[in-house]
Amino acid sequence: MSETATHHALNFSDLTPREAYKVMIGTIVPRPIAWVTTISPEGVVNAAPYSFFNCLSADPPILALGVENKPDRSFKDTAYNIRMTECFTVNIVDRANVGPMSVTAANFGPEVDELDMAGLTAVPGVQVACPRIKEAPVAFECQRYLGIEVSSAREIILGKIVMAHVREDIIDLDTYYSDHEKLDALGRMGGNGYAGTLDYFDLATPSAEQVQADRRKRAG
């Protein structure tokens, strides 16, 4: 980066919601993808990907979803189903499932089973009423923990993880470490972009003493 690089100062109060959205999704990257499965009160399975998603806590184990409402401010199927059934499952998207995932993002009506349209297999939940996706490498069964209505356009949904399903070749149950290469997860970029997690490197956090020693050496 050039030492003379300058920055655009963007006051979010001057931006439209669409402009703010474009700034955020183009720079907060890559974002993990929550491939969310829910079930309606009538028993119709719904699946949709969301990239306003992350883990927030391990004790208790909490996931967060940012779900946008429809233009008329009515709930999307995911938000409605979670509100009515108090549960959802977050499936992790790997490279092998990027095609079927994109199918579930299509604007189907609430009566359509997206998993069926994508040629995917629904597996009944163990501790929740909604299914997980058999083909997904990892799935987290969640109970609705809290809903935060941040505006008429968007809701943040917190879910408490009650069970995880992790493909056996990915996780070591002696250490509970997971193999990122076997997981081969995808993240969301701006626009229509995606990024893989195989561009990976290790960087240990230095001790405060080491940082101070390195500064003294450079000043030297």
Secondary structure, 3 states (H helix, E strand, C coil): CCCCCCCCCCCHHHCCHHHHHHHHHHHCCCEECEEEEEECCCCCEEEEEECCEEEEEECCEEEEEEEECCCCCCCCHHHHHHHHHCEEEEEECEHHHHHHHHHHCCCCCCCCCHHHHCCCCEECCCCCCCCEECCCCEEEEEEEEEEEECCCCEEEEEEEEEEEEECCCCEECCCCEECHHHHCEEEECCCCCEEECCCCCCCCCCCHHHHHHHHHHHHC
